[in-house]
Amino acid sequence: MSDSPREDQPPDSTAPDESNDPTAVDLAYRRILVGFAGLTLAAGLLGVLGIRETEASVDSNGYELAIRYAAVTRPGLATPFDVTVTRDQPLPAQVGIAVSSSYLAAFDENGLDPAPSESFNDGEEQRWLFDVPEGERRLTVSFDARLEPAVQWTRNATVSLLVDEEEVTAVDLRTWVMP
């Protein structure tokens, strides 16, 4: 047996194969991909991709309606949604809250506190009626829920305050859902 290579086999070499050298375009794509991955990691570490809470409120007819909600959230996360009704004088014995059904459909509800005395959904909006203790000037309703895993893009809602089944005031809100 001879140590020389056969004619059908290339000689062994330690020199790099030039056919595997990346082109300038390959290097540019790699740099872009690594840069994007680095920016995504930095955004995640800084909390930019998590939940961002905000508040929307309106004063009308002697009532203040304030909603604390997520302006930005992600699927599968516990997402805040609290409604507070305030008045300088005592609230009526019953206060109603109406929320767009399409907005609430994006959530897996764990509970509503306090529990409403009545609840009704007509397909357009969910209405809750709450009994208010005598002399109370503030009612806060907390909707404990997480966003459905398959929800994407934005969700819009109108939250209305109802007294004697009449709308007193309303607030529009929008939640952006990050992928």
PEBELJO-V786879 format. One record per helix or strand. SS is the DSSP state (@ for helix, = for strand). FROM is the first residue (numbers start at 1). TO is the last residue. Records with the same first field share a line. If there is no record, write none. Layout:
BEGIN
SS=FROM-TO / FROM-TO
END
This chain:
BEGIN
@=18-20 / 24-45 / 101-104
==52-60 / 63-74 / 78-78 / 81-87 / 94-100 / 107-113 / 118-121 / 125-131 / 138-147 / 153-163 / 166-178
END
